[in-house]
Amino acid sequence: MTAPTRQENPMSAEPAEATARISPVRRVLTGMGVQNSSLILTLIALVVLLSFLNENFLRTSNLLLIGSAITIMGLLSLVQTLVIILGALDISVGSMAGLASVVSAMVYTSTGSSGAGILAAVVIGLLCGLVNGMIIIFGRVNPVVATLGTLATYKGIAQVVSDGKAQGYTGADDLFIFLAKGTVLGLPTLVWVFFIVAAILHFLLRYTDIGRNIFAIGGNDTAARLAGININRYIIGVYALVGMVAAIAGLLITARTGSGQPTSGSEGLELQAVTAAALGGTMLKGGKGSIVSTVLAVFIVGVLDNGMSGLGINQFWQNVAHGLLLVAAVVLQQLRSGERRVGLPA
């Protein structure tokens, strides 16, 4: 007696055949997600366009220059992404960076120790972040209003302690020189700092309970509170982390310029950070965002700035471009959300 032969279901073969017909490129794009795929395609298109307009654009020296130039703005964009996902905003990141820059240079000058200067800057950033968080929680102040006030406060403190002038000189210190001009495996140290912070924040958001709770708070703070999440603790913790990373950005400003800068190098970084975060798809209402997408958006902004400078376009137009990018990113977010247009019938 022969065993019955197994009958193949022709319907079951269709999904496999359909999967086989999907091109490898489409599989990769699907795995990356629509947001990241669109950002990568935009970045590639921008690079191709600028390489045609400027023959020097794709030179290795220029590409490394782009990487170094985006670091400070990129660091602030990463933590801005974190705080926006939480459902808040921090307008004071540039001022915290400027204050940390001044403190690091002044402490280094008075002690002769780069380690002491770096530690002092990080502590100042941590304290500024804690103050922001406590004003929001205990003062029950809207995060935008609270950090708008501390933006002016931290900027004023930096100007007062420095008399509005560059302070100290760090250009002869080996550690500061390494931060500004050193390379590791062919990449500038500045770029490595950016990638390391990005990797840490990506891991925190995607693979830890802390990250999941941050998304939950930004998505629905009431539900998060009912689920037992201590929202106040998370607000203070996130703002403290923002302050520390802003201080690292301030240290890099000091390293690149060779002195503590109260405003130069940090002016306008708030707008750039919010622009990159929004361009990367971080929902300004909270609950949705990605560090990887923000990294891609940072490179888009950096490539655009470098390309405009290489073409001799006035720097003021770069500010116009940043503003338009932010408006475009927010408009796209609203259209994708399907929400009713303000002031118009449904």
HELIX and SHEET records of a PDB file:
HELIX    1   1 PRO A   10  ARG A   21  1                                  12    
HELIX    2   2 PRO A   24  MET A   32  1                                   9    
HELIX    3   3 VAL A   34  LEU A   53  1                                  20    
HELIX    4   4 THR A   60  ILE A   85  1                                  26    
HELIX    5   5 VAL A   93  THR A  111  1                                  19    
HELIX    6   6 SER A  114  PHE A  138  1                                  25    
HELIX    7   7 PRO A  143  SER A  162  1                                  20    
HELIX    8   8 ASP A  174  LYS A  181  1                                   8    
HELIX    9   9 THR A  189  TYR A  207  1                                  19    
HELIX   10  10 ASP A  209  GLY A  219  1                                  11    
HELIX   11  11 ASP A  221  LEU A  226  1                                   6    
HELIX   12  12 ILE A  231  THR A  257  1                                  27    
HELIX   13  13 LEU A  269  LEU A  279  1                                  11    
HELIX   14  14 ILE A  291  GLY A  310  1                                  20    
HELIX   15  15 GLN A  315  SER A  337  1                                  23    
SHEET    1   A 2 THR A 183  VAL A 184  0                                        
SHEET    2   A 2 LEU A 187  PRO A 188 -1                                        
END                                                                             
